[in-house]
Amino acid sequence: MTEFTKTGGARRRRAAGRRLRAKTVQNTKAKSTKLDDPAPAAAGTVSAAVARPPIRLALITGLSGSGKSTVAKCFEDLGYYCMDNLPLSLLRPLLRSPADHLGDSRRVAVVTDVRAPGFAEELPRLLQELDDAAIEATVLFLEASDESLVRRFSETRRRHPLTLDGDTSLHEAILEERRLLANLRGAADMIFDTSEWSIHEIRRQVWERFAEESSDRPQLVVSIQSFGFKHGIPYGTDLLFDVRFLENPHFVPDLRALTGRDARVVHYLESGTEFNELVERLQELMVFLLPRYRDEKRSYLSVAVGCTGGRHRSVAVCERLAHRLANGGWAVRVDHRDLDKEP
């Protein structure tokens, strides 16, 4: 079984939808008796959406436990307005008249599955009724092997939606869900088999398939924080560097009340050979690491640089490193946690 499959579901849906709409139009004409009093155009038709480009809709569905909620979070990171477990009674008016319900949102992701009563029977018909001029829809179907699904339900200790009656085993529920969704799977535009995928691989696949432009991809933000070891190590640090080996300006009376932002302190540190070499080596390390963290689809990286009190050496190193990384095109935030503490 392939991990990613692109199908012809969209072409089949559009053809079926055109046939359904043509039949509807013919029936409407046959019932019309007043040529001078035409029926108003239905909301969501071409005439109602002439001036606006179609809304991009990602319809996320598939087997329970296959990772639909994780995929929805990925779409949210791409700027989609996301809705999870939307009832069919609300999904139908949304698809028929998206502009009336979504306002200025032009990209929407909807998760719907067997938790919604009548889902397997109604959703294929809803897809056929879509107006291509108003909605550019992509149906993404997620699945996984029976073994993977059993393991995931065991790990999370959550119940499968089809076992709520108390008489159905987990394995029976998985098989029944596959049977119920067989036709919908055939109508999908893309199929993700997440059996062997980690969360990071799921994110990578979603971004590669659905990010319209490189600017859509969430940017890695590097947070660089100075701190003093005597005040404790910052919580949630990814990378930590100890710079207490540098000469300490604290012991120079004229520099004690100053901080690593002051030119005199920086000049004092630069008078030795270790400060500049340290910054160079840290920059080289970060230039090596950051693209690899970015490729892992990380949104944030926390870097902490510590000295004894967090006011001189760590501050100067953070300022210099942040400046160089920013000049290299990286998004950098700087925070000096202990700058205002007593020297």
PyMOL commands that set and color helices and strands:
alter all, ss='L'
color gray80, all
select helices_A, chain A and resi 9-31+46-48+68-77+88-96+98-102+119-128+146-156+161-163+170-180+182-187+199-210+214-216+229-231+249-251+263-270+274-295+313-327
alter helices_A, ss='H'
color red, helices_A
select strands_A, chain A and resi 4-6+55-62+81-84+107-111+135-143+190-193+221-228+239-242+300-307+331-336
alter strands_A, ss='S'
color yellow, strands_A
deselect
rebuild
show_as cartoon
